[in-house]
Amino acid sequence: GQVVMANQTLKRLIERAYNVKPMQVTGPSWMEDLRFDIAAKYPPDTKNDDRLPMLRTLLEDRFKLAVHHETKDMPGYALVAAKSGFKLKPVEPGGGDGMDHNGGRVQTLTATKVSMTQLADFVARTLGEMVVDKTGIDGVYNFELRWTNDDQNPTATDIDGVPSMFTALQEALGLRLQAHRVPVEVVVVDHVERVPIEN
C-alpha cells in the first residue's frame, strides 16, 4: 500500500514514472546528480495500472515537471534467431513467472516462463542499449544465462571461460544480437525544478 524509494536520482524517478529505460529520458544533466527519497502511501484499492500515473502526478506537483514525447531513431540491436536455430522448448504459461538476476563480474539470469519480448527488455537494460524483439518466437521459456560483464561488446573475448552476453545468447539460447536502428519513444524534460516543494 505504499512506495518507498531511497537515494534515487531525479532522472531515475522520471524513468520509473514513465516506465522507460535511461536512454529514453533527455533533459538537464544535473538530473543525474540530485538524489531524493520518496515515501508515499497509495489510497486503498489502488490498481497497479494507476501507480505510475500517481508517481507522474507527484513529480509534476513537487518538481513542476513538464515533459513531451518524441520518437527518435537510435542505434541498438534486434534480438533474432541465430542461424544455428533457436534452442529452447516452450513451457506452459501462467503463475510463477519471473527473472532472477545475480550481478558481479560474472552474471547469471535464471528465467522462468519468460517471453522473448521480456528477454529483449532485460538485455536492453543490461547493455544500456535499445534492444527490440525481432525473433518472431511466441510463447514463454525457462532458461539460464551466464555471462561476464567485463566487456559488453560483440568482439569481447571470453574471460575465465565465461562468454560475453552476445556469445552467451547464441550458445545457450540460439539467439543473436544484430545491429539495428530502433525507433524509440523519448521523454523530453521541458522543465523541472531542482528543489521540490516541501511536504
Salt bridges, closest charged atoms under 4 A:
GLU15 OE2 - LYS11 NZ 3.27
GLU15 OE1 - ARG12 NH1 3.58
GLU70 OE2 - HIS68 NE2 2.79
GLU70 OE1 - LYS72 NZ 3.98
ASP121 OD1 - LYS21 NZ 2.73
ASP121 OD2 - ARG125 NE 3.29
ASP150 OD2 - ARG105 NE 2.83
ASP160 OD2 - ARG105 NH1 2.87
GLU185 OE2 - HIS69 ND1 3.26
ASP190 OD1 - HIS68 ND1 2.80
GLU193 OE2 - HIS191 NE2 2.90
